Amino acid sequence: MSLNLDDLSLKELKDLHNRTGKAIANFNDRHRRAALAEIEELARAKGFSLAELAGLSAPRKRAPAVAKYANPADKSDTWSGRGRKPRWFVAALKAGKTPEDMSI
């Protein structure tokens, strides 16, 4: 493929540059994924997972938080005590309630 770059405008050159960069990145990604799939298949054939061979542990899944507090006005509105305090919890505290008053 022969392309005379001297005949192209600046806009065309920039467009060609962008398209070339994307093509190179896509090429690298495709080859990386193919190599990874080949390695995973070889590991499975030997009775291992790739994570086991690489010394990586599977990410731990966190159990859903258990509700600890209930909205005094609506008992179905609960909060686990994790994360940001709900508005109803803050309002109840300002009204003089204690967290123990709202505990489930």
N, CA, C and O of each residue as an XYZ file, in Angstrom:
416
protein
N       0.856     -1.174      0.000
C       0.000      0.000      0.000
C       0.896      1.230      0.000
O       1.761      1.398      0.860
N       0.666      2.072     -0.976
C       1.471      3.282     -1.098
C       0.554      4.486     -0.966
O      -0.497      4.558     -1.603
N       0.967      5.429     -0.129
C       0.152      6.606      0.116
C       1.076      7.811      0.107
O       2.052      7.859      0.856
N       0.771      8.778     -0.735
C       1.593      9.982     -0.810
C       1.078     10.965      0.235
O       0.031     11.585      0.047
N       1.809     11.105      1.326
C       1.385     11.966      2.424
C       1.472     13.446      2.068
O       0.788     14.269      2.676
N       2.305     13.791      1.091
C       2.455     15.194      0.710
C       1.196     15.753      0.059
O       0.998     16.967      0.029
N       0.342     14.870     -0.463
C      -0.884     15.313     -1.131
C      -2.041     15.522     -0.155
O      -3.088     16.037     -0.548
N      -1.873     15.132      1.104
C      -2.955     15.226      2.078
C      -2.942     16.568      2.801
O      -1.890     17.165      3.028
N      -4.150     17.027      3.155
C      -4.268     18.265      3.930
C      -3.962     17.975      5.397
O      -3.839     16.817      5.793
N      -3.841     19.027      6.196
C      -3.570     18.856      7.614
C      -4.695     18.073      8.283
O      -4.438     17.201      9.113
N      -5.943     18.382      7.924
C      -7.086     17.669      8.503
C      -7.028     16.184      8.155
O      -7.274     15.334      9.011
N      -6.709     15.876      6.921
C      -6.621     14.486      6.492
C      -5.467     13.762      7.200
O      -5.596     12.597      7.574
N      -4.338     14.463      7.380
C      -3.208     13.870      8.089
C      -3.553     13.573      9.541
O      -3.199     12.515     10.061
N      -4.250     14.514     10.207
C      -4.650     14.298     11.597
C      -5.635     13.144     11.702
O      -5.549     12.335     12.626
N      -6.576     13.061     10.754
C      -7.538     11.972     10.745
C      -6.829     10.633     10.546
O      -7.147      9.649     11.214
N      -5.872     10.605      9.630
C      -5.097      9.398      9.391
C      -4.309      9.006     10.640
O      -4.218      7.826     10.979
N      -3.747      9.989     11.315
C      -2.998      9.749     12.546
C      -3.901      9.131     13.618
O      -3.514      8.158     14.266
N      -5.101      9.690     13.807
C      -6.049      9.158     14.801
C      -6.476      7.738     14.453
O      -6.508      6.862     15.318
N      -6.801      7.516     13.193
C      -7.241      6.182     12.780
C      -6.117      5.160     12.920
O      -6.361      4.011     13.290
N      -4.900      5.573     12.629
C      -3.754      4.673     12.761
C      -3.518      4.306     14.221
O      -3.255      3.146     14.538
N      -3.611      5.292     15.109
C      -3.439      5.023     16.539
C      -4.479      4.049     17.058
O      -4.159      3.137     17.822
N      -5.726      4.240     16.645
C      -6.793      3.335     17.068
C      -6.582      1.938     16.512
O      -6.822      0.952     17.209
N      -6.135      1.840     15.264
C      -5.899      0.530     14.647
C      -4.784     -0.207     15.369
O      -4.867     -1.420     15.564
N      -3.742      0.512     15.766
C      -2.637     -0.118     16.490
C      -3.108     -0.615     17.852
O      -2.777     -1.730     18.256
N      -3.883      0.209     18.561
C      -4.399     -0.188     19.872
C      -5.312     -1.406     19.746
O      -5.220     -2.330     20.554
N      -6.189     -1.420     18.747
C      -7.077     -2.571     18.532
C      -6.290     -3.829     18.190
O      -6.621     -4.924     18.646
N      -5.253     -3.665     17.390
C      -4.401     -4.800     17.020
C      -3.761     -5.396     18.271
O      -3.782     -6.611     18.466
N      -3.194     -4.535     19.118
C      -2.558     -5.010     20.348
C      -3.567     -5.677     21.274
O      -3.271     -6.720     21.857
N      -4.748     -5.094     21.419
C      -5.775     -5.682     22.284
C      -6.210     -7.051     21.779
O      -6.359     -7.981     22.572
N      -6.414     -7.187     20.477
C      -6.822     -8.484     19.915
C      -5.764     -9.551     20.171
O      -6.089    -10.675     20.552
N      -4.507     -9.200     19.964
C      -3.441    -10.177     20.164
C      -3.256    -10.511     21.646
O      -2.948    -11.652     21.990
N      -3.439     -9.542     22.504
C      -3.331     -9.787     23.945
C      -4.440    -10.725     24.400
O      -4.189    -11.663     25.157
N      -5.686    -10.473     23.938
C      -6.801    -11.340     24.314
C      -6.612    -12.754     23.780
O      -6.932    -13.725     24.465
N      -6.090    -12.874     22.551
C      -5.864    -14.198     21.974
C      -4.797    -14.949     22.775
O      -4.942    -16.142     23.039
N      -3.741    -14.259     23.155
C      -2.683    -14.905     23.940
C      -3.212    -15.319     25.308
O      -2.890    -16.404     25.792
N      -4.012    -14.477     25.931
C      -4.583    -14.798     27.234
C      -5.510    -16.003     27.139
O      -5.478    -16.876     28.007
N      -6.328    -16.061     26.105
C      -7.227    -17.198     25.924
C      -6.433    -18.485     25.724
O      -6.809    -19.534     26.248
N      -5.347    -18.414     24.977
C      -4.506    -19.582     24.735
C      -3.860    -20.065     26.039
O      -3.795    -21.267     26.299
N      -3.390    -19.129     26.845
C      -2.758    -19.485     28.121
C      -3.791    -20.067     29.081
O      -3.510    -21.046     29.772
N      -5.000    -19.467     29.131
C      -6.059    -19.990     30.003
C      -6.448    -21.408     29.601
O      -6.667    -22.264     30.458
N      -6.532    -21.652     28.304
C      -6.889    -22.992     27.830
C      -5.808    -24.004     28.210
O      -6.126    -25.124     28.610
N      -4.548    -23.625     28.090
C      -3.452    -24.514     28.470
C      -3.487    -24.795     29.969
O      -3.264    -25.931     30.389
N      -3.764    -23.778     30.779
C      -3.852    -23.964     32.230
C      -4.997    -24.911     32.573
O      -4.834    -25.799     33.410
N      -6.171    -24.728     31.926
C      -7.313    -25.618     32.170
C      -6.980    -27.053     31.784
O      -7.384    -27.993     32.469
N      -6.247    -27.223     30.690
C      -5.875    -28.565     30.248
C      -4.978    -29.248     31.273
O      -4.974    -30.475     31.381
N      -4.219    -28.458     32.022
C      -3.337    -29.004     33.058
C      -4.036    -29.096     34.412
O      -3.438    -29.553     35.387
N      -5.312    -28.661     34.481
C      -6.085    -28.776     35.715
C      -5.982    -27.586     36.648
O      -6.267    -27.710     37.839
N      -5.584    -26.445     36.133
C      -5.448    -25.244     36.949
C      -6.243    -24.105     36.334
O      -6.662    -24.165     35.178
N      -6.437    -23.076     37.129
C      -6.949    -21.829     36.565
C      -5.760    -20.898     36.395
O      -4.726    -21.079     37.038
N      -5.903    -19.926     35.551
C      -4.819    -18.974     35.331
C      -4.512    -18.201     36.614
O      -3.354    -17.890     36.889
N      -5.541    -17.894     37.394
C      -5.345    -17.174     38.653
C      -4.521    -18.003     39.625
O      -3.676    -17.466     40.341
N      -4.765    -19.317     39.656
C      -3.981    -20.188     40.544
C      -2.514    -20.192     40.143
O      -1.633    -20.123     41.001
N      -2.250    -20.271     38.854
C      -0.868    -20.315     38.385
C      -0.163    -18.978     38.581
O       1.043    -18.934     38.827
N      -0.911    -17.903     38.471
C      -0.317    -16.572     38.626
C      -0.214    -16.168     40.090
O       0.373    -15.134     40.407
N      -0.781    -16.977     40.989
C      -0.725    -16.661     42.412
C      -1.734    -15.620     42.824
O      -1.576    -14.972     43.859
N      -2.765    -15.451     42.031
C      -3.811    -14.481     42.352
C      -4.964    -15.205     43.023
O      -5.283    -16.343     42.678
N      -5.577    -14.546     43.969
C      -6.760    -15.133     44.593
C      -7.993    -14.500     43.965
O      -7.955    -13.365     43.490
N      -9.057    -15.234     43.972
C     -10.314    -14.716     43.430
C     -10.807    -13.590     44.329
O     -10.646    -13.664     45.547
N     -11.399    -12.557     43.758
C     -11.890    -11.462     44.597
C     -12.973    -11.950     45.551
O     -13.862    -12.712     45.172
N     -12.877    -11.494     46.792
C     -13.867    -11.899     47.780
C     -15.161    -11.146     47.531
O     -15.164     -9.958     47.209
N     -16.234    -11.853     47.685
C     -17.539    -11.218     47.562
C     -18.017    -10.861     48.948
O     -17.978    -11.683     49.864
N     -18.460     -9.654     49.096
C     -18.918     -9.167     50.383
C     -20.400     -9.506     50.550
O     -21.205     -9.289     49.645
N     -20.733    -10.026     51.688
C     -22.130    -10.360     51.965
C     -22.924     -9.072     52.133
O     -22.388     -8.083     52.633
N     -24.170     -9.063     51.731
C     -24.975     -7.864     51.906
C     -25.077     -7.499     53.390
O     -25.174     -8.367     54.258
N     -25.053     -6.221     53.647
C     -25.106     -5.745     55.027
C     -26.487     -5.996     55.625
O     -27.508     -5.867     54.951
N     -26.491     -6.352     56.885
C     -27.738     -6.597     57.610
C     -28.224     -5.257     58.163
O     -27.434     -4.469     58.683
N     -29.506     -5.009     58.049
C     -30.073     -3.757     58.550
C     -29.972     -3.700     60.073
O     -30.295     -4.664     60.766
N     -29.514     -2.548     60.581
C     -29.380     -2.372     62.029
C     -30.349     -1.325     62.570
O     -30.731     -1.364     63.739
N     -30.735     -0.401     61.717
C     -31.584      0.708     62.160
C     -32.800      0.822     61.252
O     -32.726      0.543     60.055
N     -33.928      1.238     61.841
C     -35.156      1.430     61.075
C     -35.659      2.853     61.290
O     -35.531      3.414     62.379
N     -36.225      3.419     60.253
C     -36.806      4.752     60.313
C     -38.010      4.706     61.267
O     -38.907      3.886     61.077
N     -38.041      5.570     62.284
C     -39.174      5.548     63.222
C     -40.519      5.824     62.544
O     -41.550      5.322     62.990
N     -40.513      6.611     61.480
C     -41.753      6.939     60.788
C     -42.184      5.840     59.817
O     -43.375      5.681     59.553
N     -41.225      5.083     59.286
C     -41.525      4.034     58.311
C     -40.565      2.879     58.560
O     -39.409      2.936     58.142
N     -41.022      1.846     59.228
C     -40.166      0.731     59.640
C     -39.573     -0.047     58.460
O     -38.603     -0.785     58.635
N     -40.143      0.110     57.264
C     -39.597     -0.597     56.110
C     -38.353      0.113     55.559
O     -37.615     -0.463     54.759
N     -38.122      1.340     55.978
C     -36.957      2.116     55.569
C     -35.839      1.839     56.566
O     -35.883      2.312     57.702
N     -34.824      1.063     56.137
C     -33.778      0.635     57.061
C     -32.402      1.104     56.594
O     -32.221      1.558     55.464
N     -31.434      0.974     57.515
C     -30.045      1.327     57.229
C     -29.153      0.346     57.962
O     -29.448     -0.034     59.096
N     -28.067     -0.070     57.330
C     -27.162     -1.067     57.913
C     -26.140     -0.462     58.864
O     -25.506     -1.190     59.628
N     -25.972      0.837     58.833
C     -24.945      1.464     59.648
C     -23.654      1.656     58.873
O     -22.694      2.222     59.396
N     -23.621      1.190     57.626
C     -22.467      1.366     56.752
C     -22.727      2.531     55.808
O     -23.856      2.763     55.377
N     -21.683      3.241     55.503
C     -21.803      4.312     54.530
C     -22.415      5.565     55.116
O     -22.462      5.756     56.331
N     -22.878      6.407     54.222
C     -23.443      7.694     54.606
C     -24.753      7.514     55.372
O     -25.566      6.650     55.047
N     -24.937      8.347     56.395
C     -26.159      8.267     57.201
C     -27.344      8.790     56.393
O     -27.238      9.835     55.752
N     -28.471      8.076     56.414
C     -29.653      8.562     55.702
C     -30.204      9.819     56.373
O     -29.961     10.068     57.554
N     -30.942     10.594     55.608
C     -31.513     11.847     56.131
C     -32.420     11.602     57.328
O     -32.400     12.361     58.297
N     -33.215     10.539     57.258
C     -34.130     10.269     58.370
C     -33.361      9.957     59.649
O     -33.818     10.294     60.742
N     -32.187      9.310     59.525
C     -31.379      8.986     60.693
C     -30.813     10.268     61.315
O     -30.864     10.448     62.531
N     -30.280     11.146     60.481
C     -29.718     12.413     60.956
C     -30.814     13.267     61.586
O     -30.604     13.879     62.633
N     -31.985     13.307     60.946
C     -33.095     14.107     61.483
C     -33.556     13.566     62.837
O     -33.871     14.337     63.743
N     -33.595     12.251     62.970
C     -34.016     11.647     64.237
C     -33.006     11.952     65.339
O     -33.388     12.194     66.484
N     -31.719     11.941     64.995
C     -30.690     12.282     65.981
C     -30.836     13.731     66.439
O     -30.699     14.031     67.625
N     -31.116     14.628     65.489
C     -31.308     16.037     65.831
C     -32.557     16.231     66.678
O     -32.627     17.162     67.481
N     -33.538     15.362     66.502
C     -34.787     15.452     67.270
C     -34.635     14.868     68.677
O     -35.582     14.888     69.464
N     -33.443     14.348     68.992
C     -33.203     13.855     70.336
C     -33.207     12.353     70.473
O     -33.011     11.850     71.579
N     -33.421     11.615     69.409
C     -33.399     10.156     69.494
C     -31.952      9.674     69.528
O     -31.047     10.369     69.066
N     -31.747      8.508     70.065
C     -30.430      7.893     70.062
C     -30.415      6.754     69.039
O     -31.470      6.247     68.657
N     -29.224      6.355     68.598
C     -29.177      5.218     67.647
C     -29.826      3.965     68.232
O     -30.402      3.166     67.495
N     -29.738      3.789     69.548
C     -30.347      2.626     70.183
C     -31.873      2.653     70.062
O     -32.512      1.603     69.991
N     -32.464      3.878     70.036
C     -33.915      4.003     69.877
C     -34.355      3.507     68.514
O     -35.481      3.031     68.366
N     -33.487      3.609     67.512
C     -33.848      3.228     66.145
C     -33.322      1.861     65.761
O     -33.563      1.405     64.643
N     -32.607      1.193     66.659
C     -32.035     -0.104     66.308
C     -33.147     -1.155     66.169
O     -34.197     -1.072     66.806
N     -32.881     -2.106     65.343
C     -33.848     -3.166     65.047
C     -33.658     -4.300     66.034
O     -34.371     -5.301     65.968
